[in-house]
Amino acid sequence: MVDFRSLEGISLVLSEEGIIPYSIDYSTICYRIHNMKPEVSMPKFKGLELATDGTGLKTSNGGGYRIFRYGDPDAKMKKHVVVVITADVKNKKLIGIEAHIEGPDKSEADVAEEHLKSAKSKGYNVTKFYGDVAFDTNRLFETLHVMGVDPVIKIRKNVAPENIGGSKWRRKEAREYKNKGYKDWAKEKGYGMRWPGTEGIFSAVKRKYGENCVSKSVKSLEAEGFQRFRVYNEMKSYGESKVKHM
């Protein structure tokens, strides 16, 4: 990502060229955007096939060898920034981003439910939802059924369908999964489609911006994780719009 000092230089050049009325200094830029979490720009098309997944960003820039050789006295203090995204698998458009310091407070399935309900409330038609075993929960299967969304969720290996209680829809999907086996189930359901929708975005963001955060406070770390994915989404949409008009 572009640092604040670089943004100060860019604004100075733009103001000298008369493109913007005046430049802003480092402190103003930091104050305005340091902890911002602006809304994610939603896609223009209304039909969505969504996938949700999470990844981690490092909160320490210490090299692996240094920690191996000398130890890390602050190891207990350093946790990852967990970023959970929900995206349309066909167009790789983000519709939701959640960033928080790792902990037991909020699961990936909880975030997926929030993003699904938000998309529905905005008038989007969600037809399918893809997820790994982290989303194999009674509550999410019930939510998907109520919303009329077809679940494409990998079932946990140790799950016995006859012992599933609390969600007949999860039990039904588990039976189908166990009867067909993973390979046949994945081929029929198109389970591999979740990869471009989530893992593809994780790969692009980390290759572009790296996976080490530079912020220090919890609030700033969460904002930094959020901003990286939102900026990627905006850059991708902008580039695609330019290509279409060429």
Secondary structure, DSSP 8 states (H G I E B T S, - for coil): ---HHHHHHHHHHHHHTTSSS----HHHHHHHHTT--------S--EEEEEEEEEEEBS----HHHHHHH--TTGGG---EEEEEEEETTTTEEEEEEEEESSSS--HHHHHHHHHHHHHHTT-EEEEEEE-GGG--HHHHHHHHHHT-EEEE---TT--GGG--S-HHHHHHHHHHHHH-HHHHHHHHTGGGHHHHTHHHHHHHHHHH-SB----SHHHHHHHHHHHHHHHHHHHHHHHHHHHT-
